[in-house]
Amino acid sequence: MHATEVIIPISLFLAIFGIFYLYLSTRNKERLALIEKGADASIFSFSKRTGSSWKVIVINLAFLLMGIGLGVFIASILESYTTLDEDAIYPALIFFMAGIGLYIGFTQTKKHVDKE
């Protein structure tokens, strides 16, 4: 077994561990500093945002997946009835329709959040 086969998984594990450690320790320090300054402890609770955040994720994911599906469908139709290059039309339409889907998801999320 070569040294690189051992070093790569170890370095990947250390990088992931380092990111989580920095995130948790920084969050703890921020919270302690806010508590020392007398900030309200209700900013740390997620009970109010939890229900709405899942709705936002689901709405955006749904529109993204619909955009990707519509992009593949339109690319398939264009491939069948035109002489456009198959290697160019599929990625172009998938990314374009995914972007449109994300934009529509953003506007729908904005309407949903403003309504609540």
A tleap script that builds the chain and sets N, CA, C and O, in Angstrom:
source leaprc.protein.ff14SB
mol = sequence {
  NMET HIE ALA THR GLU VAL ILE ILE PRO ILE
  SER LEU PHE LEU ALA ILE PHE GLY ILE PHE
  TYR LEU TYR LEU SER THR ARG ASN LYS GLU
  ARG LEU ALA LEU ILE GLU LYS GLY ALA ASP
  ALA SER ILE PHE SER PHE SER LYS ARG THR
  GLY SER SER TRP LYS VAL ILE VAL ILE ASN
  LEU ALA PHE LEU LEU MET GLY ILE GLY LEU
  GLY VAL PHE ILE ALA SER ILE LEU GLU SER
  TYR THR THR LEU ASP GLU ASP ALA ILE TYR
  PRO ALA LEU ILE PHE PHE MET ALA GLY ILE
  GLY LEU TYR ILE GLY PHE THR GLN THR LYS
  LYS HIE VAL ASP LYS CGLU
}
set mol.1.N position { 0.847 -1.173 0.000 }
set mol.1.CA position { 0.000 0.000 0.000 }
set mol.1.C position { 0.895 1.240 0.000 }
set mol.1.O position { 1.841 1.338 0.782 }
set mol.2.N position { 0.585 2.168 -0.875 }
set mol.2.CA position { 1.380 3.376 -0.994 }
set mol.2.C position { 1.010 4.375 0.095 }
set mol.2.O position { -0.058 4.302 0.704 }
set mol.3.N position { 1.919 5.298 0.315 }
set mol.3.CA position { 1.693 6.307 1.351 }
set mol.3.C position { 0.523 7.223 1.012 }
set mol.3.O position { -0.181 7.683 1.911 }
set mol.4.N position { 0.308 7.494 -0.284 }
set mol.4.CA position { -0.795 8.383 -0.671 }
set mol.4.C position { -2.150 7.752 -0.401 }
set mol.4.O position { -3.124 8.462 -0.145 }
set mol.5.N position { -2.225 6.432 -0.454 }
set mol.5.CA position { -3.488 5.761 -0.172 }
set mol.5.C position { -3.875 5.889 1.293 }
set mol.5.O position { -5.052 5.764 1.632 }
set mol.6.N position { -2.923 6.131 2.150 }
set mol.6.CA position { -3.189 6.303 3.573 }
set mol.6.C position { -3.361 7.784 3.902 }
set mol.6.O position { -4.193 8.141 4.737 }
set mol.7.N position { -2.593 8.635 3.262 }
set mol.7.CA position { -2.603 10.062 3.585 }
set mol.7.C position { -3.910 10.728 3.157 }
set mol.7.O position { -4.422 11.593 3.868 }
set mol.8.N position { -4.445 10.342 2.024 }
set mol.8.CA position { -5.651 10.998 1.514 }
set mol.8.C position { -6.849 10.809 2.448 }
set mol.8.O position { -7.481 11.810 2.786 }
set mol.9.N position { -7.206 9.602 2.888 }
set mol.9.CA position { -8.347 9.488 3.813 }
set mol.9.C position { -8.096 10.178 5.157 }
set mol.9.O position { -9.011 10.750 5.749 }
set mol.10.N position { -6.855 10.119 5.627 }
set mol.10.CA position { -6.553 10.784 6.901 }
set mol.10.C position { -6.706 12.290 6.763 }
set mol.10.O position { -7.289 12.935 7.635 }
set mol.11.N position { -6.188 12.859 5.678 }
set mol.11.CA position { -6.296 14.307 5.494 }
set mol.11.C position { -7.744 14.723 5.274 }
set mol.11.O position { -8.147 15.794 5.727 }
set mol.12.N position { -8.532 13.904 4.593 }
set mol.12.CA position { -9.953 14.206 4.413 }
set mol.12.C position { -10.668 14.207 5.763 }
set mol.12.O position { -11.447 15.115 6.052 }
set mol.13.N position { -10.409 13.199 6.583 }
set mol.13.CA position { -11.011 13.144 7.913 }
set mol.13.C position { -10.601 14.347 8.748 }
set mol.13.O position { -11.443 14.944 9.418 }
set mol.14.N position { -9.324 14.715 8.722 }
set mol.14.CA position { -8.846 15.856 9.502 }
set mol.14.C position { -9.461 17.163 9.021 }
set mol.14.O position { -9.766 18.038 9.831 }
set mol.15.N position { -9.644 17.304 7.728 }
set mol.15.CA position { -10.261 18.523 7.204 }
set mol.15.C position { -11.712 18.643 7.661 }
set mol.15.O position { -12.147 19.717 8.074 }
set mol.16.N position { -12.458 17.546 7.587 }
set mol.16.CA position { -13.860 17.565 8.023 }
set mol.16.C position { -13.939 17.811 9.522 }
set mol.16.O position { -14.766 18.601 9.980 }
set mol.17.N position { -13.091 17.145 10.284 }
set mol.17.CA position { -13.072 17.363 11.728 }
set mol.17.C position { -12.723 18.811 12.058 }
set mol.17.O position { -13.335 19.404 12.946 }
set mol.18.N position { -11.750 19.384 11.358 }
set mol.18.CA position { -11.350 20.766 11.605 }
set mol.18.C position { -12.460 21.746 11.308 }
set mol.18.O position { -12.646 22.712 12.048 }
set mol.19.N position { -13.196 21.518 10.246 }
set mol.19.CA position { -14.306 22.412 9.903 }
set mol.19.C position { -15.381 22.361 10.978 }
set mol.19.O position { -15.864 23.405 11.419 }
set mol.20.N position { -15.763 21.162 11.407 }
set mol.20.CA position { -16.781 21.049 12.448 }
set mol.20.C position { -16.298 21.629 13.774 }
set mol.20.O position { -17.067 22.279 14.482 }
set mol.21.N position { -15.039 21.400 14.112 }
set mol.21.CA position { -14.510 21.934 15.361 }
set mol.21.C position { -14.519 23.458 15.342 }
set mol.21.O position { -14.931 24.092 16.313 }
set mol.22.N position { -14.065 24.043 14.241 }
set mol.22.CA position { -14.077 25.510 14.143 }
set mol.22.C position { -15.488 26.065 14.205 }
set mol.22.O position { -15.727 27.082 14.858 }
set mol.23.N position { -16.421 25.410 13.535 }
set mol.23.CA position { -17.802 25.866 13.545 }
set mol.23.C position { -18.386 25.836 14.954 }
set mol.23.O position { -18.980 26.814 15.409 }
set mol.24.N position { -18.213 24.716 15.636 }
set mol.24.CA position { -18.807 24.588 16.965 }
set mol.24.C position { -18.125 25.484 17.992 }
set mol.24.O position { -18.800 26.080 18.831 }
set mol.25.N position { -16.798 25.588 17.939 }
set mol.25.CA position { -16.114 26.430 18.926 }
set mol.25.C position { -16.404 27.908 18.684 }
set mol.25.O position { -16.547 28.668 19.641 }
set mol.26.N position { -16.492 28.327 17.427 }
set mol.26.CA position { -16.805 29.721 17.137 }
set mol.26.C position { -18.228 30.048 17.555 }
set mol.26.O position { -18.487 31.118 18.104 }
set mol.27.N position { -19.151 29.128 17.297 }
set mol.27.CA position { -20.538 29.351 17.695 }
set mol.27.C position { -20.647 29.473 19.212 }
set mol.27.O position { -21.380 30.322 19.720 }
set mol.28.N position { -19.919 28.626 19.929 }
set mol.28.CA position { -19.949 28.678 21.386 }
set mol.28.C position { -19.392 30.011 21.883 }
set mol.28.O position { -19.968 30.626 22.780 }
set mol.29.N position { -18.273 30.461 21.304 }
set mol.29.CA position { -17.688 31.741 21.729 }
set mol.29.C position { -18.613 32.911 21.447 }
set mol.29.O position { -18.724 33.825 22.264 }
set mol.30.N position { -19.280 32.893 20.293 }
set mol.30.CA position { -20.219 33.964 19.959 }
set mol.30.C position { -21.379 34.000 20.944 }
set mol.30.O position { -21.791 35.070 21.392 }
set mol.31.N position { -21.896 32.835 21.275 }
set mol.31.CA position { -23.021 32.777 22.211 }
set mol.31.C position { -22.625 33.252 23.595 }
set mol.31.O position { -23.375 33.976 24.250 }
set mol.32.N position { -21.432 32.840 24.045 }
set mol.32.CA position { -20.975 33.292 25.359 }
set mol.32.C position { -20.775 34.799 25.369 }
set mol.32.O position { -21.105 35.452 26.359 }
set mol.33.N position { -20.243 35.366 24.295 }
set mol.33.CA position { -20.046 36.817 24.231 }
set mol.33.C position { -21.381 37.551 24.237 }
set mol.33.O position { -21.508 38.591 24.884 }
set mol.34.N position { -22.372 37.029 23.530 }
set mol.34.CA position { -23.688 37.675 23.527 }
set mol.34.C position { -24.355 37.582 24.894 }
set mol.34.O position { -25.006 38.529 25.336 }
set mol.35.N position { -24.196 36.453 25.559 }
set mol.35.CA position { -24.791 36.304 26.888 }
set mol.35.C position { -24.116 37.237 27.887 }
set mol.35.O position { -24.777 37.810 28.753 }
set mol.36.N position { -22.795 37.388 27.766 }
set mol.36.CA position { -22.084 38.304 28.663 }
set mol.36.C position { -22.533 39.745 28.467 }
set mol.36.O position { -22.563 40.524 29.420 }
set mol.37.N position { -22.880 40.099 27.245 }
set mol.37.CA position { -23.328 41.465 26.970 }
set mol.37.C position { -24.797 41.665 27.313 }
set mol.37.O position { -25.303 42.784 27.223 }
set mol.38.N position { -25.483 40.607 27.702 }
set mol.38.CA position { -26.871 40.722 28.124 }
set mol.38.C position { -27.871 40.555 26.996 }
set mol.38.O position { -28.997 41.040 27.111 }
set mol.39.N position { -27.511 39.898 25.927 }
set mol.39.CA position { -28.439 39.687 24.820 }
set mol.39.C position { -29.507 38.676 25.226 }
set mol.39.O position { -29.305 37.855 26.121 }
set mol.40.N position { -30.629 38.756 24.555 }
set mol.40.CA position { -31.735 37.864 24.836 }
set mol.40.C position { -31.392 36.455 24.370 }
set mol.40.O position { -30.875 36.283 23.266 }
set mol.41.N position { -31.667 35.460 25.178 }
set mol.41.CA position { -31.327 34.075 24.848 }
set mol.41.C position { -32.280 33.471 23.830 }
set mol.41.O position { -32.036 32.364 23.351 }
set mol.42.N position { -33.357 34.165 23.488 }
set mol.42.CA position { -34.317 33.606 22.536 }
set mol.42.C position { -33.768 33.562 21.112 }
set mol.42.O position { -34.342 32.887 20.257 }
set mol.43.N position { -32.675 34.263 20.841 }
set mol.43.CA position { -32.114 34.223 19.493 }
set mol.43.C position { -31.472 32.880 19.191 }
set mol.43.O position { -31.199 32.577 18.030 }
set mol.44.N position { -31.223 32.065 20.218 }
set mol.44.CA position { -30.611 30.759 20.016 }
set mol.44.C position { -31.619 29.655 19.787 }
set mol.44.O position { -31.222 28.544 19.436 }
set mol.45.N position { -32.909 29.908 19.969 }
set mol.45.CA position { -33.908 28.857 19.775 }
set mol.45.C position { -34.309 28.801 18.302 }
set mol.45.O position { -34.423 29.826 17.631 }
set mol.46.N position { -34.518 27.579 17.821 }
set mol.46.CA position { -34.870 27.373 16.421 }
set mol.46.C position { -36.327 26.972 16.253 }
set mol.46.O position { -36.734 26.615 15.148 }
set mol.47.N position { -37.115 27.019 17.303 }
set mol.47.CA position { -38.480 26.511 17.218 }
set mol.47.C position { -39.343 27.340 16.277 }
set mol.47.O position { -40.233 26.793 15.627 }
set mol.48.N position { -39.104 28.641 16.188 }
set mol.48.CA position { -39.919 29.481 15.322 }
set mol.48.C position { -39.542 29.295 13.860 }
set mol.48.O position { -40.409 29.352 12.989 }
set mol.49.N position { -38.270 29.076 13.579 }
set mol.49.CA position { -37.810 29.021 12.200 }
set mol.49.C position { -37.840 27.620 11.613 }
set mol.49.O position { -37.745 27.479 10.394 }
set mol.50.N position { -37.966 26.599 12.410 }
set mol.50.CA position { -37.828 25.231 11.927 }
set mol.50.C position { -38.923 24.861 10.936 }
set mol.50.O position { -38.629 24.279 9.892 }
set mol.51.N position { -40.166 25.181 11.235 }
set mol.51.CA position { -41.253 24.826 10.340 }
set mol.51.C position { -41.138 25.538 9.012 }
set mol.51.O position { -41.369 24.935 7.964 }
set mol.52.N position { -40.792 26.783 9.036 }
set mol.52.CA position { -40.713 27.569 7.811 }
set mol.52.C position { -39.492 27.206 6.983 }
set mol.52.O position { -39.558 27.226 5.754 }
set mol.53.N position { -38.378 26.873 7.627 }
set mol.53.CA position { -37.163 26.585 6.866 }
set mol.53.C position { -37.311 25.317 6.046 }
set mol.53.O position { -36.777 25.245 4.939 }
set mol.54.N position { -38.015 24.320 6.550 }
set mol.54.CA position { -38.213 23.100 5.771 }
set mol.54.C position { -39.102 23.371 4.569 }
set mol.54.O position { -38.894 22.799 3.499 }
set mol.55.N position { -40.098 24.247 4.739 }
set mol.55.CA position { -40.950 24.595 3.606 }
set mol.55.C position { -40.151 25.298 2.526 }
set mol.55.O position { -40.357 25.045 1.339 }
set mol.56.N position { -39.249 26.170 2.918 }
set mol.56.CA position { -38.413 26.893 1.963 }
set mol.56.C position { -37.507 25.932 1.212 }
set mol.56.O position { -37.363 26.045 -0.005 }
set mol.57.N position { -36.897 24.991 1.915 }
set mol.57.CA position { -36.018 24.011 1.278 }
set mol.57.C position { -36.799 23.144 0.303 }
set mol.57.O position { -36.334 22.888 -0.808 }
set mol.58.N position { -37.972 22.692 0.705 }
set mol.58.CA position { -38.778 21.824 -0.159 }
set mol.58.C position { -39.247 22.581 -1.395 }
set mol.58.O position { -39.213 22.036 -2.498 }
set mol.59.N position { -39.682 23.827 -1.230 }
set mol.59.CA position { -40.136 24.620 -2.381 }
set mol.59.C position { -38.989 24.824 -3.365 }
set mol.59.O position { -39.158 24.610 -4.565 }
set mol.60.N position { -37.834 25.233 -2.873 }
set mol.60.CA position { -36.699 25.473 -3.764 }
set mol.60.C position { -36.218 24.189 -4.429 }
set mol.60.O position { -35.896 24.198 -5.617 }
set mol.61.N position { -36.164 23.093 -3.691 }
set mol.61.CA position { -35.740 21.823 -4.265 }
set mol.61.C position { -36.730 21.339 -5.321 }
set mol.61.O position { -36.326 20.812 -6.357 }
set mol.62.N position { -38.026 21.518 -5.061 }
set mol.62.CA position { -39.038 21.100 -6.028 }
set mol.62.C position { -38.905 21.883 -7.332 }
set mol.62.O position { -38.938 21.294 -8.412 }
set mol.63.N position { -38.758 23.193 -7.241 }
set mol.63.CA position { -38.618 23.985 -8.454 }
set mol.63.C position { -37.297 23.693 -9.170 }
set mol.63.O position { -37.247 23.723 -10.400 }
set mol.64.N position { -36.243 23.416 -8.429 }
set mol.64.CA position { -34.972 23.060 -9.056 }
set mol.64.C position { -35.101 21.766 -9.840 }
set mol.64.O position { -34.668 21.693 -10.990 }
set mol.65.N position { -35.691 20.745 -9.231 }
set mol.65.CA position { -35.843 19.458 -9.907 }
set mol.65.C position { -36.802 19.546 -11.090 }
set mol.65.O position { -36.589 18.890 -12.110 }
set mol.66.N position { -37.859 20.355 -10.962 }
set mol.66.CA position { -38.758 20.545 -12.103 }
set mol.66.C position { -38.041 21.259 -13.239 }
set mol.66.O position { -38.262 20.942 -14.408 }
set mol.67.N position { -37.189 22.216 -12.908 }
set mol.67.CA position { -36.428 22.910 -13.937 }
set mol.67.C position { -35.459 21.980 -14.642 }
set mol.67.O position { -35.321 22.045 -15.864 }
set mol.68.N position { -34.786 21.117 -13.895 }
set mol.68.CA position { -33.860 20.153 -14.513 }
set mol.68.C position { -34.625 19.190 -15.412 }
set mol.68.O position { -34.188 18.910 -16.528 }
set mol.69.N position { -35.751 18.685 -14.946 }
set mol.69.CA position { -36.556 17.778 -15.754 }
set mol.69.C position { -37.072 18.444 -17.020 }
set mol.69.O position { -37.053 17.843 -18.094 }
set mol.70.N position { -37.529 19.676 -16.896 }
set mol.70.CA position { -38.002 20.405 -18.068 }
set mol.70.C position { -36.858 20.693 -19.036 }
set mol.70.O position { -37.060 20.664 -20.250 }
set mol.71.N position { -35.668 20.971 -18.522 }
set mol.71.CA position { -34.510 21.191 -19.376 }
set mol.71.C position { -34.145 19.951 -20.173 }
set mol.71.O position { -33.837 20.047 -21.361 }
set mol.72.N position { -34.177 18.787 -19.533 }
set mol.72.CA position { -33.884 17.531 -20.228 }
set mol.72.C position { -34.958 17.258 -21.284 }
set mol.72.O position { -34.648 16.819 -22.392 }
set mol.73.N position { -36.206 17.518 -20.938 }
set mol.73.CA position { -37.310 17.282 -21.873 }
set mol.73.C position { -37.205 18.182 -23.104 }
set mol.73.O position { -37.351 17.709 -24.231 }
set mol.74.N position { -36.956 19.461 -22.896 }
set mol.74.CA position { -36.834 20.395 -24.019 }
set mol.74.C position { -35.600 20.058 -24.857 }
set mol.74.O position { -35.645 20.131 -26.085 }
set mol.75.N position { -34.502 19.690 -24.199 }
set mol.75.CA position { -33.293 19.311 -24.938 }
set mol.75.C position { -33.549 18.073 -25.786 }
set mol.75.O position { -33.060 17.986 -26.912 }
set mol.76.N position { -34.300 17.127 -25.269 }
set mol.76.CA position { -34.629 15.920 -26.039 }
set mol.76.C position { -35.469 16.273 -27.252 }
set mol.76.O position { -35.240 15.736 -28.336 }
set mol.77.N position { -36.432 17.161 -27.091 }
set mol.77.CA position { -37.260 17.585 -28.223 }
set mol.77.C position { -36.411 18.315 -29.258 }
set mol.77.O position { -36.537 18.057 -30.455 }
set mol.78.N position { -35.547 19.226 -28.808 }
set mol.78.CA position { -34.701 19.964 -29.742 }
set mol.78.C position { -33.713 19.043 -30.458 }
set mol.78.O position { -33.405 19.250 -31.632 }
set mol.79.N position { -33.224 18.042 -29.759 }
set mol.79.CA position { -32.305 17.086 -30.388 }
set mol.79.C position { -33.009 16.300 -31.479 }
set mol.79.O position { -32.426 16.024 -32.528 }
set mol.80.N position { -34.260 15.940 -31.235 }
set mol.80.CA position { -34.997 15.130 -32.205 }
set mol.80.C position { -35.380 15.916 -33.454 }
set mol.80.O position { -35.338 15.374 -34.558 }
set mol.81.N position { -35.748 17.173 -33.296 }
set mol.81.CA position { -36.314 17.931 -34.411 }
set mol.81.C position { -35.384 18.975 -35.007 }
set mol.81.O position { -35.765 19.646 -35.966 }
set mol.82.N position { -34.182 19.136 -34.475 }
set mol.82.CA position { -33.239 20.097 -35.038 }
set mol.82.C position { -31.895 19.420 -35.260 }
set mol.82.O position { -31.700 18.254 -34.918 }
set mol.83.N position { -30.980 20.177 -35.838 }
set mol.83.CA position { -29.627 19.650 -36.062 }
set mol.83.C position { -28.637 20.208 -35.047 }
set mol.83.O position { -27.432 20.218 -35.298 }
set mol.84.N position { -29.131 20.669 -33.914 }
set mol.84.CA position { -28.238 21.199 -32.878 }
set mol.84.C position { -27.389 20.083 -32.287 }
set mol.84.O position { -27.789 18.919 -32.272 }
set mol.85.N position { -26.213 20.457 -31.802 }
set mol.85.CA position { -25.270 19.489 -31.239 }
set mol.85.C position { -25.790 18.963 -29.901 }
set mol.85.O position { -26.102 19.734 -28.993 }
set mol.86.N position { -25.875 17.649 -29.800 }
set mol.86.CA position { -26.383 17.003 -28.583 }
set mol.86.C position { -25.497 17.294 -27.377 }
set mol.86.O position { -26.000 17.467 -26.267 }
set mol.87.N position { -24.181 17.350 -27.583 }
set mol.87.CA position { -23.260 17.577 -26.470 }
set mol.87.C position { -23.368 18.988 -25.903 }
set mol.87.O position { -22.981 19.221 -24.758 }
set mol.88.N position { -23.878 19.913 -26.672 }
set mol.88.CA position { -23.996 21.294 -26.199 }
set mol.88.C position { -25.388 21.612 -25.683 }
set mol.88.O position { -25.532 22.390 -24.740 }
set mol.89.N position { -26.400 21.034 -26.276 }
set mol.89.CA position { -27.769 21.426 -25.951 }
set mol.89.C position { -28.218 20.897 -24.589 }
set mol.89.O position { -28.928 21.592 -23.863 }
set mol.90.N position { -27.814 19.681 -24.234 }
set mol.90.CA position { -28.254 19.120 -22.958 }
set mol.90.C position { -27.725 19.904 -21.747 }
set mol.90.O position { -28.531 20.329 -20.920 }
set mol.91.N position { -26.416 20.113 -21.607 }
set mol.91.CA position { -25.962 20.883 -20.442 }
set mol.91.C position { -26.487 22.318 -20.441 }
set mol.91.O position { -26.823 22.865 -19.390 }
set mol.92.N position { -26.554 22.924 -21.635 }
set mol.92.CA position { -27.021 24.313 -21.696 }
set mol.92.C position { -28.459 24.434 -21.207 }
set mol.92.O position { -28.762 25.302 -20.388 }
set mol.93.N position { -29.336 23.586 -21.692 }
set mol.93.CA position { -30.737 23.676 -21.276 }
set mol.93.C position { -30.944 23.201 -19.843 }
set mol.93.O position { -31.801 23.736 -19.139 }
set mol.94.N position { -30.186 22.221 -19.403 }
set mol.94.CA position { -30.328 21.776 -18.010 }
set mol.94.C position { -29.953 22.903 -17.056 }
set mol.94.O position { -30.693 23.188 -16.114 }
set mol.95.N position { -28.804 23.552 -17.292 }
set mol.95.CA position { -28.399 24.646 -16.403 }
set mol.95.C position { -29.327 25.855 -16.525 }
set mol.95.O position { -29.639 26.502 -15.526 }
set mol.96.N position { -29.763 26.157 -17.737 }
set mol.96.CA position { -30.651 27.300 -17.932 }
set mol.96.C position { -31.983 27.086 -17.225 }
set mol.96.O position { -32.453 27.969 -16.507 }
set mol.97.N position { -32.586 25.938 -17.420 }
set mol.97.CA position { -33.879 25.668 -16.792 }
set mol.97.C position { -33.749 25.476 -15.284 }
set mol.97.O position { -34.674 25.804 -14.540 }
set mol.98.N position { -32.609 24.946 -14.821 }
set mol.98.CA position { -32.392 24.844 -13.376 }
set mol.98.C position { -32.297 26.245 -12.769 }
set mol.98.O position { -32.825 26.488 -11.684 }
set mol.99.N position { -31.630 27.159 -13.461 }
set mol.99.CA position { -31.555 28.538 -12.988 }
set mol.99.C position { -32.917 29.197 -12.945 }
set mol.99.O position { -33.244 29.896 -11.986 }
set mol.100.N position { -33.709 28.980 -13.974 }
set mol.100.CA position { -35.067 29.525 -13.983 }
set mol.100.C position { -35.889 28.909 -12.848 }
set mol.100.O position { -36.659 29.608 -12.188 }
set mol.101.N position { -35.726 27.606 -12.620 }
set mol.101.CA position { -36.430 26.948 -11.522 }
set mol.101.C position { -36.036 27.508 -10.163 }
set mol.101.O position { -36.886 27.691 -9.292 }
set mol.102.N position { -34.742 27.782 -9.982 }
set mol.102.CA position { -34.305 28.380 -8.716 }
set mol.102.C position { -34.843 29.794 -8.546 }
set mol.102.O position { -35.193 30.198 -7.438 }
set mol.103.N position { -34.910 30.545 -9.636 }
set mol.103.CA position { -35.454 31.900 -9.553 }
set mol.103.C position { -36.936 31.865 -9.190 }
set mol.103.O position { -37.391 32.634 -8.343 }
set mol.104.N position { -37.685 30.974 -9.833 }
set mol.104.CA position { -39.107 30.847 -9.505 }
set mol.104.C position { -39.282 30.372 -8.067 }
set mol.104.O position { -40.168 30.851 -7.359 }
set mol.105.N position { -38.440 29.429 -7.629 }
set mol.105.CA position { -38.493 28.984 -6.239 }
set mol.105.C position { -38.192 30.106 -5.263 }
set mol.105.O position { -38.802 30.190 -4.197 }
set mol.106.N position { -37.241 30.978 -5.631 }
set mol.106.CA position { -36.925 32.124 -4.779 }
set mol.106.C position { -38.113 33.067 -4.667 }
set mol.106.O position { -38.446 33.522 -3.573 }
set mol.107.N position { -38.760 33.365 -5.805 }
set mol.107.CA position { -39.906 34.279 -5.757 }
set mol.107.C position { -41.077 33.665 -4.991 }
set mol.107.O position { -41.775 34.370 -4.263 }
set mol.108.N position { -41.298 32.358 -5.148 }
set mol.108.CA position { -42.377 31.711 -4.410 }
set mol.108.C position { -42.067 31.665 -2.906 }
set mol.108.O position { -42.961 31.835 -2.078 }
set mol.109.N position { -40.813 31.436 -2.570 }
set mol.109.CA position { -40.412 31.438 -1.161 }
set mol.109.C position { -40.595 32.823 -0.558 }
set mol.109.O position { -41.054 32.963 0.575 }
set mol.110.N position { -40.235 33.829 -1.317 }
set mol.110.CA position { -40.398 35.211 -0.837 }
set mol.110.C position { -41.872 35.512 -0.577 }
set mol.110.O position { -42.209 36.138 0.428 }
set mol.111.N position { -42.751 35.070 -1.477 }
set mol.111.CA position { -44.187 35.263 -1.266 }
set mol.111.C position { -44.662 34.494 -0.037 }
set mol.111.O position { -45.472 34.999 0.740 }
set mol.112.N position { -44.164 33.287 0.136 }
set mol.112.CA position { -44.568 32.445 1.272 }
set mol.112.C position { -44.128 33.060 2.599 }
set mol.112.O position { -44.898 33.081 3.560 }
set mol.113.N position { -42.895 33.560 2.654 }
set mol.113.CA position { -42.375 34.144 3.886 }
set mol.113.C position { -43.073 35.452 4.191 }
set mol.113.O position { -43.359 35.736 5.354 }
set mol.114.N position { -43.358 36.265 3.167 }
set mol.114.CA position { -44.048 37.534 3.380 }
set mol.114.C position { -45.478 37.325 3.861 }
set mol.114.O position { -46.011 38.150 4.604 }
set mol.115.N position { -46.109 36.210 3.434 }
set mol.115.CA position { -47.483 35.925 3.831 }
set mol.115.C position { -47.562 35.565 5.312 }
set mol.115.O position { -48.555 35.869 5.973 }
set mol.116.N position { -46.522 34.921 5.834 }
set mol.116.CA position { -46.541 34.489 7.250 }
set mol.116.C position { -46.205 35.564 8.199 }
set mol.116.O position { -46.185 35.335 9.409 }
savepdb mol mol.pdb
quit
